[in-house]
Amino acid sequence: MISVENISKTYKMEDGREIKALDDISLKVGNGEILGIIGMSGSGKSTLLRILRGVEPFDSGEIIMDDFKVAHDSTSYYSRKLRHATAIHLQRSFGLWSETAIMNVIRKLYGKKYGDEALADYEYAYEEFGEEAMEILRVVGLDHKANHFAPVLSGGEKQRLIMARQLAKKPKVLLLDEPATMSCPKTKQEILDAIKNINEKMGVTVILVSHLPEVHKYLSDRLILLEDGKIKDEGSPDEIIKEFVSEMDAPEPSRDLKTVGEPVIKVEDLERRFFLIKGGNVLEIKDINFQVREGEVVSLIGPSGAGKTVLLRMIAGIDVPDAGEVFFKLNGDWINMHEPGVKRMGIRRKMGFMHQEFSLTHYASIRSQIASRLGIKGENVVGEAKKKAEELEINDKVLDILYQLTDLPEHEAKFRLEKIGLSPEILEDLFPRFPDSEVKKYAKPVFEALDLPLEILDRKSYELSGGQKVRATLALILASKPEVLILDEPFGDLDPVTLRTVSNSLKRINKEFNTTILMVSHHVDFIEEVTTRAIMMEDGNLIMDGDPHELCDEFVVRCKADYLKNFDELKKQMAGV
């Protein structure tokens, strides 16, 4: 039994502000129970999990676990006891040894007994811990991959192997922070089944933080709703989920397909091959042919590793295919996205790309970030950059390649610049920031469409909520009025209430500005709600193209995603509130 009594936690910001993350939280968890915690971004879920793990100090209250108690003013001895009794699995954690799956578990078992898993000798450690390691792998459904090397496992298999390593620590309580939120339905099902097995076969108590209602409906015995650091309600998953989604905005009507225009993107005979020297895995993208019409919202769907992100990056001209071509329409002409030059810069200026790992500059105001973005994507940027490039003796092809970097995540752009011996300052010289005084004029229509108050312009990124950060990032990309918006799974870790706000924003952008949208998402409800057309990929091939509802249903069947079955009633409620 775990008892949490009157826990409070306040974060003190550098500017002197205080944010109350948890406010007098009390709850109990029974032995062998799966307790779910749901709530919007910023409600205090992860803070509570970190306190239960013993790695986050708190201001008042106490935690009682079996025969010991941890108060807010306890010594580190009791925090260590809490860490020994618990294990935690984080969504994006992939810390594994470059060895077989079974050796990864054996090392953790060795470390639990002898103190340092790095010292585990293969032969002796295997003899002592091999059977126990295999049993743990069996629980998480990885016994058939025991002798496969960890680096070549799929994303879902890696996450289950991490869980196996946590189980090797023999915890009484497993803390899960958004497990598999960013995964495809097939991978998510595998991870959720592993959690069920851990709970049922090993008797491990589980505290599960997730903002996905379908995950709690499948796993949780009891559900707690957190709101603004307080427990708003608790009860059965069905009751609490209905209460949680009742706060969602009503969905915006979708675009009338009769209003879409002529093709603006053509993908012809695209091919790309990837080989892993060790492990023998191969991804081969081949015979990719399709068109996207002006004003369409097209989703690429498919299991993890199908090639969706690679295809998006080739379409955007970020990566080069082995064969085939991608064309964008510009002023009536078809421009090849893989032929460097000023014409391709014209396409890039009218294209926005939002990556999965998007981020805002932490301490910069939204106004200054939009000013920088307008400097990169403004109406006259190509001509002005060409003049500056001539002064610096940079030819058109090199200029275009440098302009390409502005569509990459910051860390990737810096890496590519370092490889050719240039500093990031070259981009600032070629594409200087827009005047701050002019930003409001460009931002106003976009902010209205995204339902963002204009006062956010002068706030720093760290002052925004999770949902505001997503929409502010969209505002950065949309301020220059791109004709094509490419989204690579940037919304996968949003709670459904915030996601509905973003869904409605995208629909308004699509209708009001006639923006063509091409995106990747694993969230089938989001795809069905926003998309006018879906394209399914599998093993590098396009296998279906058509109505998003029909393709999503087929996708769920192919993924054997049981956690999404018997969810129709809630889906109807979410669609109709």
CORHUPE-V330380 format. One line per field, one symbol per residue. ss: DSSP state (a for helix, b for strand, c for the rest). phi: phi as a letter, one per 30 degrees, with the letter a starting at -180 (. if undefined). A space follows every 50 residues. Layout:
ss=???
phi=???
//
This chain:
ss=cbbbbbbbbbbbcccccbbbbbbbbbbbbccccbbbbbccccccaaaaaa aaaccccccbbbbbbccbbbbccccaaaaaaaaaabbbbbcccccccccb aaaaaaaaaaaaaaccaaaccaaaaaaaaaaaaaaaaaacccaaacccba aaccaaaaaaaaaaaaacccccbbbbbcccccccaaaaaaaaaaaaaaaa aaccbbbbbcccaaaaaaaccbbbbbbccbbbbbbcaaaaaaaaaccccc ccccccaaacccbbbbbbbbbbbbbccccccbbbbbbbbbbbbcccbbbb bccccccaaaaaaaacccccccbbbbbbbbccbbbbcccccaaaaaaaac bbbbccccccccccbaaaaaaaaaaaacccaaaaaaaaaaaccccaaaaa aaaaaaaccaaaaaaaaaacccccaaaaaacccccaaaaaaaaaaaaaac cccaaaaacbaaaccaaaaaaaaaaaaacccccbbbbbcccccccaaaaa aaaaaaaaaaaaaccbbbbbcccaaaaaaaccbbbbbbccbbbbbbcaaa aaaaaaaaaccaaacccaaaaaaaaac
phi=.cbcbhdbbbccdddjdbbddbbhdbabbdeidcccbbldeidjdddddd dddjcbdbcajaccbhcbbbcdcdddeddddddddbbbbcecdbdbddbd eddddedddddddcjbddcddeddddddcedddddddddcibddcecdde dcddeddddddddddddddhddbccbchdiedcdeddddddddddededd dciddbcccaccedddddcddbbcccbhibddabldeedddddddddddd ddddddddcdcdebbbcbhdbabbbcecjidbcbcbhdbabbcejdcccc bldeidjddededdddidccddajbbbcdbhicccddccdlddddddddc bcbcdeceacdecdddedddedddddcdecddddddddddddhcdddded dddeddcceedddddddddcicceddddddbddddedcdeeddedddddc hcddddeccdeddcdedddddddededdedhddbccbchdcdccdddddd ddedddddedddchddbbbcacdddddddcdcabbccahicdcbbldddd dddddddddhdddcdhcdddeddddcd
//
